[in-house]
Amino acid sequence: MLAIALTIAPIFLLILLGYGFRRFGFPGEGFWRPAENLAYYILLPALIIGNLAKADLSVLPVGDIALTIVSIACASTLLVIILRPLIRIDGPAFTSVLQGAIRINAYVAFAVADLLYGPKGIVLCALFVAVMMPVVNVICIGALAAFAHTGKPNWANIPKQIVQNPIIMACVIGWIINALSIPLPAFAMELLSILARAALPVALLCVGAGLVLALGGSRYVALIFTCALKLVFMPVSAAIIMSFTGLTGLTFVIVMLFATCPASPASYVLARQLGGDAPLMAAILTTETLLSAIAIPIVLSWAA
């Protein structure tokens, strides 16, 4: 466990560095949104396409992986619904707890996988994201439509949002190139490689820049509850589900990694725009990100 913790320590140091940069106004408030857009729309898709284009996808148990991912998302969602009366939260807070319990920060997952497992880990991450993102988006937007006090989600826009997601589209493009054996010129692969090397440092700095270290006392129960669901229940349920679906080896490890990652920063955007509890969501994101620095080495040392 110590070896894994030391190996991935630079990832979380980059996150803290991003927090420090923004806290002290460097390089300026106007920097972070364009940097996040650059990572989200250009750099991370380049990383995914470059790795998928040259991977051997024929050996992946795609059906079993998809079944596992959907089962994990549904199990976490069901538990949040069942236990909601115990934490006595209103509708907007419930939507933030749900997002914190089932959304996953792909930046952290890709960074850890790349550092520990290389291109094979990146390919499995891309498959996980391609399945998980549409499922989670439907669940979370549906919850916001049902329980948030404000905002008017347009259900017809959900498929459009999924299709326009650059990470999902990168997965599709990479698989098409791979499946059709489309030859990419050497300069194109080198360009993707250069962009990919910038993807995770920029993304992790942006994650840190978004951390918020304050929360009203009335929401601490909901915060603790959500962190336990995300960083304890989801990894445990993932291991149990995979004992039935039969996933082993690196696939098992990558699923456990995703199950232990903190929630995605996109959760805050949805909470703010669609009537969720945005302050609670910000606190959940920050706390889960910090705690995952401890949880991920523990889980990966066991899973490996």
N, C-alpha and C positions, 0 to 999 in steps of 0.2 A: 504493500500500500504506500509506503514512504517513497519508493522509487517512482510510482505513478504520480504521486502528489508533487514531487520535485520536477518531474518531466513536464507536467501541465501547469506548473506555477507561473511561467511567463504569460500564459493566457489570461489568468486572473490579475496579474500585475499590469498587463495592458489595459484591462478594464478599469482598474484603480487609477492608472495613469490618465485615462480618458476623463474620469471623474475629476481628478486634480486639475487637468488642463482647463476644463470648463468652469470649475469652481474659482479659478484665479484669472479667468477671462482670456485665456490663450487658446488659439490665435485670434479669437473674437467670436461673439455670439452668432454672427452670420455664417460661420464656417460649418457648423455641425449638420444642419439640414442638407446642404448640398453634398457633404461628405457621406451622409447616410444614403442619399439617393444614388450616389456614385457606387457605393458598395452593393446596394440592393438591385440596381438596374443593370450594372455593367460588370463589376468585378466578381461577385459571387456567381452569376450566370456563366462567366468565362471559366471559372474554376470547375463548375459542374460539366459544362459542355466538353472541355478539354479532357477530363477524366473519363466521362462516359463514352466519348468517341473511340477510345482505344481500349476499352475494357472488354473482358469476356463475360457477356451477360447470360450466356447459355447455361452457366452453372448455378445461377441464382434460383432459389425456390420462390418465385414471385408470388404464387398463389398463397402459400403458407405465410409469407411475410405480410401480404395484404390482409389476410384474415387476422393475423396477430395484431396488427396496427389498429384495425377497426374495433377489435374486441377490447383493446386497452382503452381507447377513447370512450367507448360506450360504458365500460365498467366504471371509469372515473366519473363520468357524467351521472350515472345512476346513483353512485354513492353520495355525490354532492346533493342531489335532489332528496334522497332519503334522509340525510343528516341535517338538512337545512333548519328544521325546527329547533335543533339543539343549540344553534348559535344565534337564533333570534335576530335575523337581519332582514332589512327591507329588500324590495325588488332590485333596485340598482346595485346594492351591495352584493346581493346574490349573484348577479351577472358577473361582477368582478371576481368573486370567489370561484365561480365556474371557469372563467377564463384562466385564472391563476392555476387551477387544478389540471387543465387539459392542454393548454397551449404550450408550445415548445420553442425555445430560442435556437433556431437553426445555426446562427452564427457560432454559438458556443459549441454545439455538437460538431459542426464541420471542423472547427479549430482543433478540438481534442482528437477527433478521428484522424485528421491529417497529420498531427504531430505524433500520434502513437501507432497508427496503422497504415498510413500512406494512401496511395491511390485506391486500393481495395476498400479501405474504410470510406473514402469519399464517394465511391460508387454506391455503396450500401446506404449511405446518408441520403444521396439523391433519391433513391427508391423510397426510403422512408418518408421523405418530405413530399414526394409526389402523391403518395397515398394519404398521408396524415393531414396535409393542409386543407384539401377540399372538405374532408369529414369534419374537421374542427371548425372551419369557417361556417358551415351550415349549422352546427350545434350552437355556436356562440352567437351568431346573428339571430337565430331563432329564439334563443333565450333573451336577448336584448329586446326583440320585438314583443315578447310575452311579458317581461317583468320590469323593463325600464320605464320610468315615468315620462320621459321625453324622447324625442327623436322618432322618425317614421321610416324604419328600414324598408327598402324596396326589395321584396323577395325576388323579383325578376332580374335584379342586378347581380344576384349571387353567382350564377354561371358566368356572367361577364367578368366579375371580379376574379374568379378562379382562372379563366382563360387568359386574362391580362396579367396575372401574377408572373413576374419575370423569372422567379425560381422554378415554378412549375413548367413554364415554357422552355426554360433551359434544359430541364429533364427530358421533355418531349423531343427537343431538337437533338440532344445528345443521343437519345435512343434511336431516332430515325437515322442519324449518321451511322451509328453502329450497326443497326439491323440491315441497312441497305449497303453497308460496306462502302460508303461514299468516301473517296480519298480526299483528304484535306492537304493542301500544299504545305510544305515545310514552314513557310513564312507565317501561315495562318496558325499552325500549331504553336509556333514560337510566340506569336502575339498573344494567344490564349494563355500560354504559360507565364508570360510577363505580367499580364493582367491578374492572373490567378495569385501570383506571389504577393500582390498588394491587397487582395480581397480581405483576408482574415485580420491582418493588423488594423486596417481602416475600420472594418466592421466592429471589432472589439473595442477600439477607442470610442466609437459612437455609442456602443452599449454602456460604457462607463460614463460618458457624458450625459446619459439619460437617467442616471441614478438620482434618487431623491431620498435624503436621510431624515425624514420627519413624518410624523403621523399623529393624528388626534387619538387620545387615549381610549375613546369609545370603540375603536375598531380593532383593538389588539387581539381580541378573541378570534375575530374573523381572519386576521392576518396569520395567527399561529395555526389555526385550523387549515387554512389554504396551504401553507408551507408543508404541513404534515401530509396532506393529501398528495401534493406534487412530488415531494422528495422522499416520502416513505411508502405511501400506498401505491403510487403508480409503478415504482420499480418492483415492489413485491407482487403486484398483480401481473406485471409483465412477465416475471419469472414463472409464475403459476400458469399463465396462459401458454407460454412457450413449452411448458412440460407436456401440454396437450397437442400443440401444433408441430412439435418436433424440431424446432429451430435449434441449431447448435453452432459451435465454433465462432467465427468472427461475426456472423449474422446475429447470434445471440448477444454477443458483446455490444454491438452497435445499437440494437434495440434497447438494451439496458442503459446505454449511454443516453439515448434520447429520452428515455423514461425518467432519468435523473436530472436532466437539464432544466434550468429555470424557464419561466413563461416568456413568451415573445413580447418585445416592445410594441408590436402591433396591437396588443391588448389595450394599451393605454389610449391609442388613437381611437379604437372602436368605443371604448368606455366614454371618452370625451365627446365623440360625435353622435353617439346613439343613446345617450341618457344613462349610462352606467355610473358607478361611483368611481370617478377618475382619481381622486386622492388616494382612496384605498387601493386602486389598481397600481398606482405608482409605487406605493409602499410594498405591495406584494412583489412587484418586479424587482425592486431593490433588495429586499430581504432574501428572496429566493436566489438571486444571483450571488449574493455573498455566501449563503449557506451551501450552495452547490459546489463551492470550492472545497468544501469538506466532504459533501455527499458523493461527488463523482469519483474521487480516488477510492473511497470505501467500496462503492458498488462495482467499479471496474476491477479492483483487486480480487473481489469475490467472483465476478463473472468470468474473468480470464483464467 
